[in-house]
């Protein structure tokens, strides 16, 4: 599971984002923070337990409020930036508990590093649209579809998650219709290795 399985060729800048976003477990330091030394590592470990106890459903993470209007989701005109929008479908409840709550502080740090970098995805601002998958096939598909249909065609560019293997496969079946690429972390089911069955899936 440690190797990235690329079943669909994508622009290199998307894989730069993939490397920055991906963790191999809830307590593994994301690659951008490795460059920041001990202080960043300490804050990472504290943050990994600091996001629990609230609902993150419907929250949009970008960590660049200076680029946005007051609503927090509309890019200001004249910034020259383009939004790269991901559906971040993670369990906030259900079989594995509040995985979302443990991940959100980490995601905020990593998204902040990416969106403040001049070398990783220049001219883009990464946006994560959080929604609960409950580690459930039915709920993961419903919550992802809800976000897709609430917005204009082509609004989203990728899917980040879900976490559990069966929901990951079901969501990939659905997003193929919308030509969305999927990044799946910690989805270990061997059946997901079938590149013909899941052509838009990249596991780490």
N, C-alpha and C positions, 0 to 999 in steps of 0.2 A: 504493500500500500504506500510505501515511501516514494515511489516513482510517479511522476505525473504521466497520466495516460492521455494522450492527445488523439482523439478520434476524429477531429475536424480541424482543418487548417484555419488559423485566424491570424489577423495582423499581429506583428510582434509587440505592439504597444499594449495589447490586451493581455499578453502573457507576462509583460512586465507588471501589470496590475495584479494578475493572478499570483505571481511570486510574492508580491507585497501583502496581499490579503490573506494568503493561505496559512493556516496553522495545522499541525499534525495532531493537536490535542488541545484541551482547554487551558493547559498550563505551559504551552510552548511559546517562546518569545517570537513574535513575527519578525521576519528578516530586516525591515527598516529600523527597528528598535535595537537590533544588535549593534548598529553603528553608533549608538548614543551612550554606551557604557553603563556603569553600575547604577547611576541614578535613575536612568530610564528603566532598567531592569527591576529596580525596587518599586518604582511607581506602577509598573506593569503588574507585578505580583499583588500589590495592594488593590489595584483596579479590578483584578480578576474576580474578586469577591464583593466589589463595591456596587455592582449594578443590579443586584437582586432586590426584590421587594416592591417593584412597581411594574406597570404594564408598559411595554414598548410598542404595542400594536399601533401602526399608523405613523410612527415617528420616522422622520427622514434625517439621516446622518450625512453631514458634509464637512462640518467643522470650519467653515469659511463664511460666517455670517456677514462679513464685509462685502461679499459678492452678491448678496441676495436682498430682495425687497423685504418689507416688514413681515410678510407671510412666511418667510424662511424657505420657500420652495421655488420662487420665481427669480431667475438670474437677472441682475440689473443690466439694462442696455448699456452698451459701450465697454463692457468688461473684456470683450474679445474671447471669452471662455465659452466652451461648449460642454453641456452636461452629458456625463456618461452614467446612465441610470441602471441600477441593479435591483431586482427584487431579492431582498435578503430574507429568505423563508427559513426560520429556525424554530425549534421547539421552545415555547415559553411555558408550556404546561404539557400534561400527558405523560407518556411512559417514562421519559428520561428526565422529567422535572424541568426546572427553569434553566435550560442551557442558554437561552437568549440572554437572560439576566447576567449570567457569568461572562458572556462574550461581548456584550455591548460596550463596556468600558475599554476593552481591548480593541474592538473595531473602531471606536472613536479615536483612539490614539493613532492607529494605523492609517485610517482615512485622513486624519489631520496631517500626518507625515506625507502622504501621497499628494494631497491637495495644496500643501505648502512647498512642495519640491519643484525645482525648475528643470529637473532631468527626468522624473517619472511622470509620464502622461502630460507633457507640457501642452498648454492650450485647452486642457480638459479639467473639469471638476467632477470628481467621483461622488455620486449620491447613492446611498443605500436606503431603500424603502423597506422598513421592517414589518414583518407579518409573522404570525404564529402558525407553525405547522403541526404542533401537538404530537409530533412523531406518528402521525396518522395519515394513511393514504388519502382518505376522503377529505380531511381538513386541509392537508397540504395543497391538494389540487384546487379546492374551493378558494382558499385564501390567496393563492397566486392568480387564479382566474379573476377574482374580484378586483385585484389591483390592475390587471391588464384591461379589463372592460371599463374601469372607472376613468381611464385615460385614453388619449387619442392613439390610433394605430401607429406603431413605431416608436412610442414614447419610451419603452424600456428596451435595453440593449442586451441584457444578460440576466441570468438567474443565479443567485448565490445560495446554495442549499437546495432542498432541506438537509437534515442531518442523517436521519435513519435511512437504511437502504431501500426498503419497499416504497416509502414515499418519494425517494429520489427517482426511482424508476418510473413511477406513475406520473410524476411531474414532468419528466423528460418526454414521455409519450405525449403529454398535452402541449408542451412548449414547442415541439417540432412543428406544429401547425403555424406558430407565430415566428418561426425561424430564429428562436432565441437560443443562444449558447448557454450551457449550464456548467457551473463550477460546483462540485460536490466534495466536501471535506468529511472525512471520517465515515463515509458510506462504504462499508467493507464487503458488501454482498458480491460474491464471485460472478453472479449473473450480470452485473453491471459492466463487466469487461468486454461484453459483446458489442464491438464497434458498429456492426451493421444494425443491431437492434436499437442501440442508443448512440446515434451518430453525432449528436450535439452535446455530448457529455465529456467533461474533463474531470477525472478524479485525482485526488492527491492523497 
